[in-house]
Amino acid sequence: MQSIDAVRGETRVWKERCAELTAQLARSQQLLEVFRQAAYARGAAIPALMQQDSPS
């Protein structure tokens, strides 16, 4: 029973870490989007990769 409880505890820790990293990624993506929009507003070139993804 102790090993089962230990595994549950470890699973809980990894689940919490995953949630933290997911939230951190979301914040980073939002910040990146702000900087991307600011760069494009100031005349930065749009990469070819981004241009081919946009609808025609």
C-alpha positions in Angstrom: 0.0 0.0 0.0 2.9 2.4 0.7 4.2 1.9 -2.8 0.8 2.7 -4.3 0.6 5.9 -2.1 4.1 6.9 -3.2 3.2 6.5 -6.8 0.1 8.5 -6.3 2.1 11.3 -4.7 4.6 11.3 -7.5 1.8 11.4 -10.1 0.3 14.3 -8.3 3.6 16.2 -8.3 4.1 15.6 -12.1 0.5 16.6 -12.7 1.0 19.9 -10.9 4.3 20.5 -12.7 2.6 19.8 -16.0 -0.1 22.4 -15.1 2.5 24.9 -14.2 4.4 24.4 -17.5 1.2 24.6 -19.5 0.4 28.0 -17.8 3.9 29.2 -18.4 3.7 28.2 -22.1 0.4 30.1 -22.5 1.9 33.2 -20.9 5.0 32.9 -23.2 2.8 32.5 -26.3 0.7 35.6 -25.3 3.9 37.7 -24.8 5.3 36.4 -28.1 2.1 37.5 -29.9 2.3 41.0 -28.4 5.9 41.4 -29.6 5.1 39.9 -33.0 2.3 42.4 -33.5 4.4 45.2 -32.4 7.2 44.2 -34.8 4.8 43.9 -37.7 3.2 47.3 -36.8 6.7 48.8 -37.1 7.2 47.4 -40.6 9.0 44.1 -39.9 8.9 41.6 -42.7 6.5 38.7 -42.4 8.5 35.4 -42.7 7.7 33.3 -45.8 6.6 30.5 -43.6 3.9 32.7 -42.1 2.8 34.0 -45.5 2.1 30.6 -46.9 0.0 29.6 -43.8 -2.3 32.6 -44.3 -5.5 32.2 -46.4 -5.4 33.7 -49.9 
